[in-house]
Every structure is written in C-alpha cells, then in structure tokens.
Amino acid sequence: MQVKLLEIRDSGTFIPVLAVKVEAADEAERYLLESAGYVLSPDRGEPYILLAPIDPGAGACAGKINYDPDEWYPSRTLQVAHEHIIRHWDELETGAVVDVEYLLGKRAEPKKPQRLGRSR
C-alpha cells in the first residue's frame, strides 16, 4: 500500500484527505483484497485509490472512505479531486494541493498549500 496525505481545495473549501493506493505486498494481502472484490490484475487500468477526509468536521463526508469517485456524489469537490488523484497518483507527492477550481478551468493557477498562507 502507498499512502499520501493531500489537501483538496475548492471555492471556500479545504479538505485534508488520506489517500491509499491499494496494492498487495504478498499473497496474504492479495487474497484478502481479492476476497473483498479488489481485482488487482495489471490489465485493470486505473489503480484503486481509497480516499477519506481526515477532518472530523468535514460534514456529510466525515468518516467516509471510497474507492469510486462517483460515490462522493453530490460532492463535486471530492468527486473531481478523487478522479484526478486516480489519474495522477504517481505525480502527486504527499502534502500536494488538488485544486478543483483549477482542474475545472475556473482559476488560471492552482492554489498554494494552506499551510503557506491563505490563497485567494
């Protein structure tokens, strides 16, 4: 398993998330994952990325974890961010900002990490 902490941003939104790329390190993990329905064949295409908001104040999304971006509906923010994380997993470093407004073409530049000061 690979784990990254990411910052999802949108208009007036800051959501710290835990993202986990589901991979089997050995046969025991492969068996358990496949028993739970995770098909780990190389020709599957996209990796399974589990996404979970880690802020207990994240409203209706708090405490949820999904591997399917469509399961975040009606949260456009988490749905768009999750799709991006799946497609760009290898390019994202832990601590990276996934700016939904930027991804949707509503901003010319992505927001900076909130830890570096408020982005406008």
Backbone as a chain_set.jsonl record, in Angstrom:
{"seq": "MQVKLLEIRDSGTFIPVLAVKVEAADEAERYLLESAGYVLSPDRGEPYILLAPIDPGAGACAGKINYDPDEWYPSRTLQVAHEHIIRHWDELETGAVVDVEYLLGKRAEPKKPQRLGRSR", "coords": {"N": [[0.841, -1.174, 0.0], [0.435, 2.218, -0.714], [0.59, 5.372, 0.795], [-0.695, 8.65, 0.992], [-1.008, 11.959, 2.187], [-3.164, 14.505, 1.339], [-4.189, 17.769, 0.183], [-7.241, 18.949, -0.484], [-8.752, 21.413, -2.384], [-11.215, 23.901, -3.062], [-13.674, 26.282, -4.072], [-13.794, 28.237, -1.335], [-13.242, 25.994, 0.2], [-11.504, 23.573, 2.086], [-10.104, 20.526, 2.418], [-8.499, 18.154, 4.158], [-7.165, 15.05, 3.235], [-6.786, 11.47, 3.383], [-5.152, 9.377, 1.246], [-4.998, 6.238, -0.249], [-3.245, 3.954, -2.112], [-4.258, 0.95, -3.273], [-2.573, -1.961, -3.067], [-1.151, -5.198, -3.277], [1.195, -6.552, -1.12], [2.028, -9.083, -0.69], [1.087, -12.596, -0.942], [-0.873, -13.102, 0.995], [-2.053, -10.571, 1.42], [-2.947, -10.095, -1.199], [-4.853, -12.154, -1.468], [-6.74, -11.414, 0.533], [-7.516, -8.847, -0.356], [-8.546, -9.43, -2.941], [-10.577, -11.135, -2.161], [-12.266, -9.309, -1.067], [-13.169, -8.07, -3.269], [-11.484, -6.489, -4.797], [-10.003, -6.357, -7.752], [-6.894, -7.12, -8.78], [-5.431, -7.275, -11.14], [-2.936, -6.539, -13.633], [-3.935, -5.561, -16.043], [-6.173, -4.137, -15.426], [-6.181, -1.393, -15.534], [-6.821, 1.579, -14.254], [-5.579, 2.36, -10.965], [-6.743, 1.237, -7.712], [-7.737, 3.676, -5.599], [-8.182, 4.524, -2.416], [-10.019, 6.985, -0.756], [-10.255, 9.257, 1.882], [-11.671, 11.748, 3.834], [-9.988, 13.381, 6.477], [-10.672, 15.137, 8.414], [-12.654, 15.584, 11.164], [-14.665, 17.43, 11.097], [-15.715, 17.512, 8.562], [-18.288, 17.564, 7.596], [-20.966, 15.945, 5.885], [-19.296, 14.151, 4.642], [-17.437, 13.302, 6.45], [-15.672, 10.711, 8.025], [-16.112, 8.877, 6.02], [-15.018, 6.573, 3.488], [-13.972, 5.946, 0.233], [-13.486, 4.13, -2.832], [-14.45, 4.592, -5.286], [-14.934, 7.338, -7.263], [-17.491, 8.285, -8.002], [-19.07, 7.703, -5.856], [-18.934, 9.826, -4.15], [-20.836, 11.632, -4.864], [-23.358, 13.894, -3.885], [-21.084, 15.56, -3.819], [-19.258, 17.553, -5.618], [-16.691, 18.518, -5.338], [-15.121, 16.481, -3.978], [-15.531, 14.381, -5.758], [-14.434, 15.236, -8.269], [-11.798, 15.767, -7.438], [-10.999, 13.208, -6.525], [-11.088, 11.681, -8.894], [-9.027, 12.962, -10.283], [-6.846, 12.384, -8.612], [-6.68, 9.604, -8.891], [-5.942, 9.392, -11.626], [-3.502, 10.747, -11.61], [-1.803, 9.753, -9.681], [0.96, 8.917, -9.405], [2.309, 11.282, -9.885], [1.673, 12.979, -7.843], [2.742, 14.247, -4.75], [2.955, 13.533, -1.244], [1.174, 15.844, 0.725], [0.54, 17.513, -1.352], [-1.479, 19.897, -3.196], [-4.715, 19.546, -4.402], [-6.461, 21.236, -6.5], [-9.632, 21.924, -7.184], [-11.057, 23.974, -8.464], [-9.087, 24.959, -10.201], [-8.613, 22.638, -11.736], [-11.029, 22.499, -13.086], [-10.838, 24.635, -14.744], [-11.47, 27.156, -13.75], [-9.747, 28.782, -12.494], [-6.668, 30.435, -13.118], [-4.246, 29.645, -12.091], [-3.123, 27.059, -9.86], [-4.095, 26.824, -6.385], [-2.003, 27.618, -3.602], [-0.49, 25.573, -1.002], [-2.421, 25.528, 1.99], [-1.041, 25.69, 4.366], [1.002, 27.428, 3.841], [-0.031, 29.903, 3.947], [-2.996, 31.796, 3.389], [-4.593, 31.315, 0.258], [-5.822, 33.248, -2.399]], "CA": [[0.0, 0.0, 0.0], [1.084, 3.522, -0.685], [-0.272, 6.327, 1.492], [-0.367, 10.066, 0.842], [-1.927, 12.948, 2.731], [-3.322, 15.54, 0.322], [-5.033, 18.91, 0.509], [-8.198, 19.22, -1.557], [-9.245, 22.787, -2.297], [-12.244, 24.341, -3.993], [-14.144, 27.597, -3.663], [-14.096, 28.264, 0.092], [-13.177, 24.628, 0.726], [-10.21, 22.967, 2.436], [-10.37, 19.188, 2.948], [-7.36, 17.255, 4.237], [-7.596, 13.673, 2.978], [-5.869, 10.345, 3.359], [-5.316, 8.622, 0.006], [-4.267, 4.977, -0.166], [-3.232, 3.138, -3.32], [-4.427, -0.439, -2.843], [-1.66, -2.901, -3.72], [-0.827, -6.342, -2.427], [2.628, -6.747, -0.916], [2.296, -10.519, -0.656], [-0.076, -13.414, -1.291], [-1.918, -12.942, 2.014], [-2.753, -9.33, 1.104], [-3.648, -10.298, -2.466], [-6.026, -12.98, -1.188], [-7.73, -10.638, 1.273], [-8.045, -7.787, -1.219], [-9.387, -10.023, -3.984], [-11.778, -11.648, -1.496], [-13.134, -8.151, -0.825], [-13.646, -7.559, -4.553], [-10.491, -5.667, -5.479], [-9.319, -7.114, -8.794], [-5.578, -6.486, -8.834], [-4.699, -7.656, -12.351], [-2.279, -5.398, -14.256], [-4.697, -5.024, -17.169], [-7.35, -3.427, -14.932], [-6.102, 0.012, -15.927], [-6.64, 2.506, -13.137], [-5.385, 1.752, -9.641], [-7.728, 1.538, -6.691], [-7.287, 4.687, -4.644], [-9.143, 4.802, -1.357], [-9.925, 8.38, -0.352], [-11.011, 9.502, 3.109], [-11.419, 13.0, 4.544], [-9.498, 13.091, 7.828], [-11.156, 16.187, 9.306], [-13.946, 15.171, 11.704], [-15.645, 18.475, 10.804], [-15.915, 17.544, 7.104], [-19.705, 17.466, 7.264], [-21.532, 14.649, 5.49], [-18.236, 13.269, 4.139], [-16.581, 12.887, 7.56], [-15.711, 9.303, 8.387], [-16.357, 8.019, 4.858], [-13.887, 6.2, 2.645], [-14.465, 5.404, -1.032], [-12.541, 3.915, -3.92], [-15.147, 5.004, -6.5], [-15.235, 8.776, -7.197], [-18.928, 8.545, -8.133], [-19.7, 7.536, -4.548], [-18.917, 11.096, -3.43], [-21.974, 12.444, -5.287], [-23.32, 15.077, -4.73], [-19.927, 16.416, -3.585], [-18.452, 17.77, -6.819], [-15.311, 18.722, -4.912], [-14.445, 15.206, -3.745], [-15.631, 13.563, -6.966], [-13.434, 15.715, -9.236], [-10.47, 15.57, -6.852], [-10.704, 11.773, -6.488], [-10.778, 11.283, -10.276], [-7.693, 13.497, -10.591], [-5.862, 11.634, -7.819], [-6.525, 8.294, -9.531], [-5.209, 9.54, -12.892], [-2.194, 11.383, -11.443], [-1.237, 9.267, -8.423], [2.429, 8.901, -9.387], [2.824, 12.656, -9.956], [1.339, 13.7, -6.614], [3.522, 13.962, -3.549], [2.201, 13.788, -0.035], [1.112, 17.281, 1.004], [0.167, 18.26, -2.558], [-2.801, 20.507, -3.29], [-5.554, 19.193, -5.547], [-7.334, 22.408, -6.589], [-10.735, 21.592, -8.083], [-11.338, 25.137, -9.323], [-8.066, 24.962, -11.249], [-8.86, 21.491, -12.613], [-12.209, 22.791, -13.893], [-10.576, 25.807, -15.579], [-12.035, 28.365, -13.154], [-8.604, 29.562, -11.994], [-5.517, 30.377, -14.024], [-3.157, 28.953, -11.393], [-3.616, 26.32, -8.687], [-3.862, 27.415, -5.067], [-0.841, 27.171, -2.835], [-0.91, 24.878, 0.217], [-2.946, 26.416, 3.022], [-0.027, 25.858, 5.419], [1.886, 28.519, 3.44], [-0.803, 31.144, 3.997], [-4.247, 31.759, 2.63], [-4.596, 31.629, -1.164], [-7.05, 33.943, -2.826]], "C": [[0.89, 1.242, 0.0], [0.102, 4.503, -0.07], [0.241, 7.738, 1.264], [-1.434, 10.879, 1.556], [-1.965, 14.095, 1.731], [-4.273, 16.615, 0.825], [-5.956, 19.156, -0.681], [-8.783, 20.606, -1.32], [-10.292, 23.015, -3.373], [-12.651, 25.724, -3.508], [-14.559, 27.561, -2.194], [-13.992, 26.917, 0.779], [-11.733, 24.182, 0.938], [-10.52, 21.622, 3.082], [-9.07, 18.393, 2.976], [-7.855, 15.815, 4.075], [-6.427, 12.701, 3.096], [-6.168, 9.586, 2.078], [-4.422, 7.394, 0.081], [-4.385, 4.259, -1.507], [-3.224, 1.683, -2.87], [-3.544, -1.338, -3.707], [-1.389, -4.036, -2.744], [0.683, -6.507, -2.344], [3.01, -8.223, -0.921], [1.006, -11.277, -0.957], [-1.215, -13.282, -0.273], [-2.731, -11.681, 1.729], [-3.542, -9.467, -0.195], [-4.937, -11.082, -2.237], [-7.12, -12.154, -0.502], [-8.345, -9.539, 0.417], [-8.97, -8.348, -2.293], [-10.654, -10.626, -3.39], [-12.783, -10.528, -1.231], [-13.596, -7.503, -2.126], [-12.679, -6.68, -5.31], [-9.723, -6.542, -6.467], [-7.985, -6.425, -9.054], [-4.779, -6.853, -10.081], [-4.112, -6.405, -13.02], [-3.072, -4.788, -15.413], [-5.984, -4.319, -16.722], [-7.345, -1.976, -15.385], [-5.811, 0.876, -14.723], [-6.398, 1.765, -11.826], [-6.595, 2.026, -8.754], [-7.094, 2.549, -5.745], [-8.419, 4.912, -3.657], [-8.931, 6.243, -0.911], [-10.811, 8.595, 0.862], [-10.664, 10.875, 3.67], [-10.991, 12.68, 5.979], [-9.911, 14.144, 8.846], [-12.525, 15.78, 9.844], [-15.045, 16.208, 11.449], [-15.966, 18.572, 9.322], [-17.37, 17.331, 6.698], [-20.132, 16.052, 6.92], [-20.475, 13.668, 5.026], [-17.338, 12.74, 5.254], [-16.774, 11.402, 7.853], [-15.973, 8.353, 7.23], [-15.058, 7.725, 4.138], [-14.456, 5.534, 1.4], [-13.311, 5.134, -1.98], [-13.138, 4.38, -5.243], [-15.502, 6.485, -6.393], [-16.725, 9.088, -7.278], [-19.673, 8.407, -6.807], [-19.699, 8.825, -3.723], [-20.095, 11.988, -3.801], [-22.898, 12.699, -4.095], [-22.133, 16.006, -4.501], [-19.059, 16.511, -4.84], [-16.976, 17.864, -6.445], [-14.575, 17.39, -4.777], [-14.465, 14.319, -4.983], [-14.551, 13.95, -7.975], [-12.018, 15.467, -8.713], [-10.072, 14.101, -6.875], [-10.341, 11.266, -7.884], [-9.372, 11.739, -10.662], [-6.607, 12.698, -9.861], [-5.622, 10.256, -8.436], [-5.65, 8.412, -10.778], [-3.775, 10.04, -12.716], [-1.473, 10.937, -10.172], [0.287, 9.393, -8.384], [3.044, 10.289, -9.415], [2.607, 13.424, -8.654], [2.236, 13.262, -5.469], [2.645, 14.202, -2.338], [2.287, 15.28, 0.288], [0.681, 18.124, -0.187], [-1.253, 18.819, -2.452], [-3.486, 20.009, -4.556], [-6.637, 20.274, -5.592], [-8.413, 22.165, -7.642], [-11.087, 22.766, -8.991], [-10.347, 25.203, -10.478], [-8.31, 23.829, -12.241], [-10.039, 21.73, -13.546], [-12.046, 24.045, -14.755], [-11.142, 27.1, -15.041], [-10.975, 29.267, -12.541], [-7.459, 29.396, -12.969], [-4.361, 29.6, -13.408], [-3.73, 28.195, -10.2], [-3.279, 27.053, -7.387], [-2.604, 26.832, -4.45], [-1.347, 26.4, -1.607], [-1.354, 25.864, 1.3], [-1.918, 26.663, 4.117], [0.936, 26.999, 5.106], [1.187, 29.861, 3.477], [-2.006, 31.045, 3.092], [-4.027, 32.146, 1.179], [-5.897, 32.332, -1.496], [-7.465, 33.461, -4.173]], "O": [[1.944, 1.284, 0.634], [-1.089, 4.47, -0.381], [1.443, 7.997, 1.33], [-2.615, 10.533, 1.534], [-0.92, 14.6, 1.321], [-5.049, 16.403, 1.757], [-5.497, 19.529, -1.761], [-9.242, 20.932, -0.226], [-10.258, 22.408, -4.444], [-12.014, 26.273, -2.609], [-15.557, 26.931, -1.844], [-14.592, 26.715, 1.834], [-10.867, 24.385, 0.088], [-11.121, 21.566, 4.155], [-8.579, 17.993, 1.921], [-8.839, 15.413, 4.697], [-5.262, 13.062, 2.934], [-7.31, 9.191, 1.843], [-3.244, 7.488, 0.427], [-5.489, 3.989, -1.981], [-2.308, 1.238, -2.178], [-3.745, -1.456, -4.916], [-1.401, -3.841, -1.529], [1.366, -6.591, -3.365], [4.172, -8.571, -1.13], [-0.038, -10.671, -1.198], [-2.387, -13.345, -0.642], [-3.96, -11.712, 1.788], [-4.68, -9.006, -0.282], [-5.991, -10.714, -2.755], [-8.281, -12.191, -0.908], [-9.556, -9.322, 0.458], [-10.051, -7.809, -2.531], [-11.699, -10.629, -4.042], [-13.991, -10.761, -1.176], [-14.324, -6.51, -2.105], [-13.025, -6.167, -6.374], [-8.897, -7.365, -6.07], [-7.952, -5.278, -9.497], [-3.553, -6.748, -10.069], [-4.721, -5.336, -12.979], [-2.892, -3.611, -15.727], [-6.8, -3.944, -17.564], [-8.408, -1.392, -15.598], [-4.685, 0.905, -14.226], [-6.941, 0.683, -11.602], [-7.374, 2.941, -9.019], [-6.038, 2.295, -5.166], [-9.479, 5.425, -4.014], [-7.795, 6.673, -0.712], [-11.968, 8.176, 0.882], [-9.498, 11.15, 3.955], [-11.571, 11.803, 6.619], [-9.542, 14.053, 10.016], [-13.469, 15.64, 9.066], [-16.229, 15.895, 11.573], [-16.444, 19.611, 8.866], [-17.642, 16.951, 5.559], [-19.723, 15.087, 7.566], [-20.724, 12.463, 5.015], [-16.555, 11.819, 5.024], [-17.9, 10.909, 7.918], [-16.051, 7.142, 7.435], [-14.118, 8.519, 4.171], [-15.319, 4.661, 1.495], [-12.288, 5.817, -1.942], [-12.41, 4.546, -6.222], [-16.29, 6.863, -5.526], [-17.179, 10.064, -6.68], [-20.776, 8.931, -6.653], [-20.389, 8.908, -2.707], [-20.34, 12.994, -3.134], [-23.189, 11.759, -3.355], [-22.171, 17.151, -4.951], [-18.224, 15.642, -5.089], [-16.115, 17.346, -7.156], [-13.525, 17.194, -5.39], [-13.511, 13.58, -5.229], [-13.833, 13.085, -8.479], [-11.146, 15.013, -9.454], [-8.932, 13.776, -7.206], [-9.386, 10.504, -8.036], [-8.62, 10.994, -11.291], [-5.569, 12.38, -10.442], [-4.483, 9.795, -8.495], [-4.723, 7.623, -10.966], [-2.923, 9.79, -13.57], [-0.628, 11.663, -9.648], [0.837, 9.926, -7.42], [4.193, 10.459, -9.007], [3.291, 14.416, -8.399], [2.458, 12.072, -5.248], [1.698, 14.986, -2.396], [3.342, 15.898, 0.14], [0.477, 19.33, -0.046], [-2.099, 18.295, -1.728], [-2.91, 20.046, -5.643], [-7.601, 20.236, -4.828], [-8.141, 22.198, -8.842], [-11.384, 22.566, -10.169], [-10.736, 25.475, -11.613], [-8.225, 24.036, -13.452], [-10.055, 21.227, -14.669], [-12.992, 24.473, -15.418], [-11.287, 28.063, -15.795], [-11.271, 30.384, -12.119], [-7.299, 28.338, -13.577], [-3.583, 28.969, -14.123], [-4.709, 28.634, -9.597], [-2.304, 27.8, -7.311], [-2.203, 25.705, -4.743], [-2.503, 26.555, -1.215], [-0.729, 26.906, 1.496], [-1.917, 27.728, 4.733], [1.618, 27.492, 6.005], [1.769, 30.867, 3.07], [-2.009, 30.277, 2.13], [-3.378, 33.148, 0.879], [-6.945, 32.029, -0.926], [-8.473, 33.921, -4.709]]}, "num_chains": 1, "name": "protein.A"}
